Amino acid sequence: MDDLTALAREHLDAARTETHGRSAHLVLKDGPLRQSLIALVTGVELDEHNAPPAASLQVLHGHVRLTGRESGDQDLIAGQLQAIPHERHSLRAVEDSVVLLTAVTATPECTHEL
């Protein structure tokens, strides 16, 4: 079992020393489910990218801005959880931040009959 508080501290420290200002760790991989811890220093942005079939973002530390092309800006602070819009989006650290990204990378096929 991973200690998210310790991982957040470790990766935020690492992000502060990296030239690109970020550090990430794959916490969980189970079939199409992925959980990744991402640490970003103030001002660092994950450029606009496509959304997975389903995803959420939980802020563990700090303040981030999630920006969707159509949905606009959503400011999130520690303790908040937000579904990621089904559109191209970006993420910017308003202050040193750590988030937990939970994503479903593929739509599971139904293997049983109803």
N, CA, C and O of each residue as an XYZ file, in Angstrom:
456
protein
N       0.845     -1.178      0.000
C       0.000      0.000      0.000
C       0.889      1.239      0.000
O       1.848      1.335      0.767
N       0.554      2.180     -0.871
C       1.316      3.423     -0.961
C       0.798      4.453      0.035
O      -0.409      4.567      0.246
N       1.706      5.196      0.641
C       1.367      6.303      1.529
C       1.342      7.565      0.668
O       2.395      8.099      0.319
N       0.144      8.044      0.325
C       0.018      9.183     -0.588
C       0.629     10.458     -0.014
O       1.167     11.275     -0.761
N       0.551     10.635      1.298
C       1.138     11.826      1.912
C       2.652     11.830      1.740
O       3.239     12.852      1.385
N       3.287     10.677      1.994
C       4.742     10.574      1.834
C       5.132     10.710      0.359
O       6.116     11.377      0.041
N       4.368     10.083     -0.546
C       4.659     10.192     -1.980
C       4.513     11.635     -2.458
O       5.314     12.115     -3.260
N       3.489     12.319     -1.961
C       3.275     13.711     -2.358
C       4.465     14.568     -1.949
O       4.959     15.373     -2.739
N       4.915     14.396     -0.729
C       6.062     15.159     -0.222
C       7.316     14.848     -1.054
O       8.037     15.755     -1.471
N       7.562     13.557     -1.286
C       8.738     13.115     -2.047
C       8.739     13.676     -3.466
O       9.765     14.157     -3.945
N       7.588     13.615     -4.138
C       7.552     14.059     -5.531
C       7.498     15.578     -5.671
O       7.953     16.119     -6.678
N       6.955     16.260     -4.689
C       7.008     17.719     -4.738
C       8.446     18.187     -4.528
O       8.893     19.133     -5.176
N       9.169     17.528     -3.625
C      10.600     17.842     -3.449
C      11.364     17.581     -4.742
O      12.218     18.377     -5.132
N      11.058     16.468     -5.408
C      11.719     16.126     -6.681
C      11.376     17.142     -7.760
O      12.252     17.553     -8.522
N      10.108     17.554     -7.836
C       9.681     18.529     -8.849
C      10.425     19.844     -8.682
O      10.745     20.512     -9.665
N      10.697     20.210     -7.450
C      11.402     21.474     -7.178
C      12.842     21.455     -7.668
O      13.439     22.512     -7.870
N      13.408     20.264     -7.863
C      14.794     20.168     -8.337
C      14.882     19.877     -9.835
O      15.953     20.009    -10.427
N      13.764     19.481    -10.456
C      13.758     19.164    -11.887
C      13.663     20.443    -12.721
O      12.973     21.387    -12.337
N      14.348     20.472    -13.848
C      14.317     21.652    -14.707
C      12.922     21.913    -15.268
O      12.563     23.066    -15.505
N      12.128     20.859    -15.484
C      10.779     21.027    -16.032
C       9.738     21.226    -14.931
O       8.565     21.441    -15.236
N      10.142     21.158    -13.648
C       9.271     21.493    -12.536
C       8.150     20.522    -12.233
O       7.118     20.912    -11.687
N       8.344     19.255    -12.584
C       7.298     18.274    -12.282
C       7.910     16.914    -11.988
O       9.044     16.622    -12.366
N       7.127     16.095    -11.305
C       7.522     14.728    -10.998
C       6.246     13.907    -10.890
O       5.230     14.401    -10.401
N       6.290     12.655    -11.345
C       5.084     11.820    -11.333
C       5.423     10.399    -10.920
O       6.561      9.944    -11.033
N       4.394      9.714    -10.438
C       4.546      8.327     -9.989
C       3.250      7.583    -10.292
O       2.171      8.044     -9.918
N       3.344      6.433    -10.968
C       2.183      5.584    -11.212
C       1.893      4.824     -9.928
O       2.667      3.955     -9.529
N       0.788      5.147     -9.286
C       0.424      4.572     -7.996
C      -0.261      3.228     -8.180
O       0.010      2.282     -7.440
N      -1.152      3.141     -9.167
C      -1.958      1.941     -9.360
C      -2.201      1.700    -10.838
O      -2.526      2.624    -11.583
N      -2.042      0.457    -11.255
C      -2.379      0.043    -12.619
C      -3.143     -1.266    -12.491
O      -2.606     -2.270    -12.024
N      -4.399     -1.244    -12.910
C      -5.249     -2.423    -12.824
C      -6.151     -2.446    -14.051
O      -7.167     -1.752    -14.094
N      -5.780     -3.246    -15.050
C      -6.534     -3.245    -16.306
C      -6.537     -1.846    -16.892
O      -5.476     -1.248    -17.073
N      -7.730     -1.308    -17.194
C      -7.797      0.039    -17.784
C      -7.713      1.169    -16.753
O      -7.688      2.343    -17.122
N      -7.671      0.818    -15.465
C      -7.623      1.826    -14.410
C      -6.188      2.233    -14.114
O      -5.318      1.381    -13.934
N      -5.943      3.544    -14.063
C      -4.635      4.085    -13.718
C      -4.819      5.174    -12.677
O      -5.737      5.988    -12.777
N      -3.945      5.189    -11.676
C      -3.891      6.297    -10.740
C      -2.459      6.791    -10.706
O      -1.529      6.026    -10.449
N      -2.295      8.070    -10.966
C      -0.968      8.676    -11.009
C      -0.920      9.887    -10.099
O      -1.830     10.716    -10.094
N       0.146      9.976     -9.336
C       0.410     11.138     -8.515
C       1.298     12.066     -9.330
O       2.321     11.638     -9.865
N       0.914     13.329     -9.426
C       1.658     14.298    -10.228
C       1.944     15.522     -9.362
O       1.026     16.128     -8.809
N       3.212     15.878     -9.250
C       3.629     17.065     -8.504
C       4.095     18.123     -9.497
O       4.849     17.827    -10.424
N       3.643     19.353     -9.296
C       3.981     20.476    -10.178
C       4.358     21.680     -9.324
O       3.694     21.973     -8.330
N       5.418     22.373     -9.709
C       5.765     23.605     -9.000
C       4.978     24.769     -9.599
O       4.468     24.678    -10.715
N       4.888     25.837     -8.861
C       4.134     27.021     -9.271
C       4.462     27.425    -10.707
O       5.626     27.560    -11.083
N       3.409     27.614    -11.494
C       3.567     28.084    -12.872
C       3.741     26.997    -13.907
O       3.616     27.270    -15.101
N       4.028     25.769    -13.492
C       4.215     24.683    -14.461
C       2.858     24.241    -14.991
O       1.884     24.140    -14.245
N       2.815     23.979    -16.297
C       1.565     23.588    -16.944
C       1.748     22.285    -17.708
O       2.757     22.073    -18.381
N       0.751     21.422    -17.588
C       0.665     20.257    -18.471
C      -0.143     20.751    -19.663
O      -1.340     21.013    -19.544
N       0.515     20.878    -20.811
C      -0.117     21.450    -21.995
C      -1.399     20.723    -22.360
O      -1.642     19.593    -21.937
N      -2.199     21.392    -23.145
C      -3.484     20.858    -23.581
C      -3.320     19.457    -24.170
O      -2.422     19.204    -24.973
N      -4.204     18.561    -23.755
C      -4.163     17.175    -24.222
C      -5.578     16.597    -24.188
O      -6.479     17.173    -23.578
N      -5.763     15.452    -24.847
C      -7.060     14.805    -24.891
C      -7.403     14.164    -23.560
O      -6.517     13.747    -22.813
N      -8.671     14.089    -23.272
C      -9.145     13.444    -22.048
C      -9.301     11.944    -22.289
O      -9.680     11.529    -23.384
N      -9.013     11.130    -21.273
C      -9.296      9.701    -21.379
C     -10.809      9.480    -21.328
O     -11.558     10.425    -21.078
N     -11.268      8.251    -21.560
C     -12.713      7.995    -21.535
C     -13.390      8.432    -20.227
O     -14.532      8.890    -20.245
N     -12.694      8.291    -19.101
C     -13.223      8.748    -17.810
C     -12.038      9.076    -16.908
O     -11.046      8.348    -16.881
N     -12.151     10.187    -16.166
C     -11.038     10.569    -15.297
C     -11.505     11.570    -14.246
O     -12.485     12.293    -14.430
N     -10.764     11.585    -13.135
C     -10.992     12.586    -12.097
C      -9.646     13.077    -11.599
O      -8.616     12.426    -11.771
N      -9.687     14.236    -10.979
C      -8.492     14.858    -10.437
C      -8.775     15.226     -8.988
O      -9.725     15.954     -8.700
N      -7.945     14.721     -8.073
C      -8.065     15.055     -6.657
C      -6.820     15.840     -6.262
O      -5.697     15.381     -6.469
N      -7.023     17.011     -5.698
C      -5.894     17.841     -5.275
C      -5.502     17.415     -3.865
O      -6.287     17.530     -2.923
N      -4.267     16.920     -3.739
C      -3.747     16.496     -2.443
C      -3.051     17.644     -1.708
O      -3.031     17.690     -0.478
N      -2.485     18.564     -2.485
C      -1.738     19.687     -1.907
C      -1.744     20.827     -2.912
O      -1.541     20.606     -4.106
N      -1.974     22.039     -2.438
C      -1.812     23.202     -3.295
C      -3.073     23.690     -3.977
O      -4.183     23.547     -3.465
N      -2.866     24.272     -5.153
C      -3.924     24.954     -5.918
C      -3.580     24.813     -7.395
O      -2.502     25.217     -7.831
N      -4.505     24.234     -8.165
C      -4.309     24.059     -9.602
C      -5.479     24.663    -10.363
O      -6.549     24.903     -9.804
N      -5.250     24.905    -11.652
C      -6.308     25.391    -12.549
C      -6.439     24.392    -13.696
O      -5.503     24.170    -14.464
N      -7.629     23.796    -13.787
C      -7.971     22.871    -14.864
C      -8.719     23.677    -15.912
O      -9.745     24.288    -15.615
N      -8.210     23.679    -17.136
C      -8.811     24.491    -18.190
C      -9.258     23.606    -19.338
O      -8.454     22.903    -19.950
N     -10.564     23.653    -19.624
C     -11.130     22.930    -20.761
C     -11.439     23.899    -21.885
O     -11.770     25.060    -21.642
N     -11.330     23.422    -23.112
C     -11.608     24.295    -24.260
C     -13.017     24.872    -24.207
O     -13.231     26.045    -24.513
N     -13.966     24.042    -23.819
C     -15.355     24.490    -23.791
C     -15.838     24.809    -22.379
O     -16.671     25.698    -22.201
N     -15.336     24.110    -21.390
C     -15.817     24.282    -20.020
C     -15.130     25.425    -19.272
O     -15.591     25.830    -18.204
N     -14.041     25.943    -19.820
C     -13.359     27.068    -19.183
C     -12.477     26.648    -18.020
O     -12.077     25.488    -17.916
N     -12.176     27.604    -17.146
C     -11.271     27.382    -16.015
C     -12.018     26.897    -14.780
O     -13.125     27.344    -14.480
N     -11.377     25.965    -14.073
C     -11.873     25.518    -12.773
C     -10.689     25.520    -11.828
O      -9.732     24.772    -12.029
N     -10.744     26.354    -10.795
C      -9.692     26.389     -9.793
C     -10.014     25.353     -8.725
O     -11.135     25.296     -8.219
N      -9.031     24.542     -8.391
C      -9.198     23.472     -7.415
C      -8.120     23.598     -6.348
O      -6.961     23.877     -6.656
N      -8.507     23.392     -5.095
C      -7.558     23.455     -3.984
C      -7.530     22.113     -3.257
O      -8.361     21.237     -3.499
N      -6.561     21.976     -2.365
C      -6.382     20.729     -1.615
C      -7.702     20.265     -1.013
O      -8.444     21.042     -0.412
N      -7.972     18.971     -1.194
C      -9.189     18.363     -0.675
C     -10.310     18.284     -1.686
O     -11.302     17.595     -1.447
N     -10.182     18.973     -2.817
C     -11.258     18.955     -3.809
C     -11.030     17.866     -4.851
O      -9.896     17.519     -5.181
N     -12.136     17.341     -5.356
C     -12.156     16.290     -6.370
C     -13.029     16.777     -7.513
O     -14.130     17.282     -7.293
N     -12.529     16.624     -8.745
C     -13.255     17.117     -9.913
C     -13.168     16.119    -11.059
O     -12.092     15.604    -11.365
N     -14.301     15.851    -11.688
C     -14.277     15.053    -12.914
C     -13.573     15.878    -13.988
O     -13.753     17.092    -14.076
N     -12.772     15.197    -14.796
C     -12.091     15.881    -15.902
C     -13.051     15.931    -17.086
O     -13.644     14.914    -17.446
N     -13.209     17.104    -17.692
C     -14.164     17.234    -18.795
C     -13.760     16.360    -19.989
O     -12.580     16.103    -20.225
N     -14.760     15.922    -20.719
C     -14.536     15.092    -21.909
C     -14.200     15.987    -23.097
O     -14.944     16.056    -24.076
N     -13.076     16.662    -22.989
C     -12.612     17.593    -24.014
C     -11.124     17.830    -23.802
O     -10.569     17.461    -22.767
N     -10.491     18.439    -24.773
C      -9.080     18.785    -24.595
C      -8.979     19.749    -23.416
O      -9.817     20.634    -23.242
N      -7.930     19.556    -22.610
C      -7.792     20.350    -21.397
C      -6.318     20.481    -21.036
O      -5.466     19.773    -21.573
N      -6.037     21.389    -20.126
C      -4.681     21.567    -19.599
C      -4.781     21.720    -18.087
O      -5.862     21.929    -17.536
N      -3.638     21.612    -17.433
C      -3.579     21.752    -15.983
C      -2.383     22.621    -15.634
O      -1.272     22.379    -16.107
N      -2.610     23.643    -14.797
C      -1.544     24.571    -14.398
C      -1.505     24.660    -12.875
O      -2.543     24.745    -12.219
N      -0.302     24.638    -12.330
C      -0.118     24.801    -10.885
C      -0.116     26.289    -10.557
O       0.783     27.021    -10.972
N      -1.117     26.728     -9.818
C      -1.193     28.119     -9.368
C      -0.194     28.315     -8.229
O       0.365     29.399     -8.059
N       0.023     27.259     -7.455
C       1.072     27.216     -6.432
C       1.619     25.792     -6.433
O       1.039     24.913     -7.071
N       2.718     25.552     -5.734
C       3.261     24.189     -5.672
C       2.128     23.234     -5.314
O       1.430     23.441     -4.321
N       1.943     22.188     -6.121
C       0.763     21.337     -5.981
C       1.071     19.880     -6.255
O       2.032     19.544     -6.946
N       0.222     19.015     -5.691
C       0.263     17.589     -5.960
C      -1.175     17.137     -6.193
O      -2.071     17.449     -5.408
N      -1.386     16.394     -7.287
C      -2.720     15.889     -7.613
C      -2.657     14.380     -7.802
O      -1.609     13.814     -8.114
N      -3.804     13.748     -7.606
C      -3.960     12.332     -7.894
C      -4.912     12.232     -9.077
O      -6.093     12.562     -8.968
N      -4.387     11.774    -10.203
C      -5.171     11.589    -11.415
C      -5.643     10.142    -11.461
O      -4.829      9.219    -11.438
N      -6.947      9.944    -11.524
C      -7.532      8.617    -11.679
C      -8.147      8.575    -13.070
O      -8.994      9.404    -13.402
N      -7.724      7.614    -13.882
C      -8.191      7.559    -15.267
C      -8.512      6.132    -15.693
O      -7.855      5.171    -15.292
N      -9.537      6.034    -16.512
C      -9.852      4.788    -17.197
C      -9.338      4.985    -18.621
O      -9.805      5.866    -19.343
N      -8.376      4.160    -19.013
C      -7.688      4.371    -20.289
C      -8.373      3.709    -21.471
O      -8.037      4.007    -22.618
N      -9.329      2.814    -21.220
C     -10.069      2.155    -22.295
C     -11.442      1.801    -21.754
O     -11.616      1.600    -20.552
N     -12.398      1.728    -22.638
C     -13.730      1.337    -22.229
C     -13.794     -0.179    -22.163
O     -13.583     -0.846    -23.176
N     -14.085     -0.749    -20.973
C     -14.144     -2.206    -20.873
C     -15.315     -2.756    -21.685
O     -16.392     -2.163    -21.746
N     -15.072     -3.886    -22.294
C     -16.134     -4.526    -23.068
C     -16.971     -5.396    -22.157
O     -16.456     -6.010    -21.223
N     -18.239     -5.446    -22.426
C     -19.138     -6.292    -21.660
C     -18.907     -7.736    -22.087
O     -18.982     -8.054    -23.273
N     -18.628     -8.604    -21.129
C     -18.315    -10.001    -21.458
C     -19.415    -10.968    -21.040
O     -19.238    -12.184    -21.108
N     -20.529    -10.434    -20.615
C     -21.627    -11.313    -20.239
C     -22.931    -10.838    -20.888
O     -23.082     -9.668    -21.241
N     -23.852    -11.768    -21.030
C     -25.133    -11.425    -21.643
C     -26.105    -11.024    -20.554
O     -26.072    -11.544    -19.439
N     -26.971    -10.089    -20.900
C     -28.006     -9.641    -19.952
C     -29.246    -10.475    -20.076
O     -30.219    -10.244    -19.359
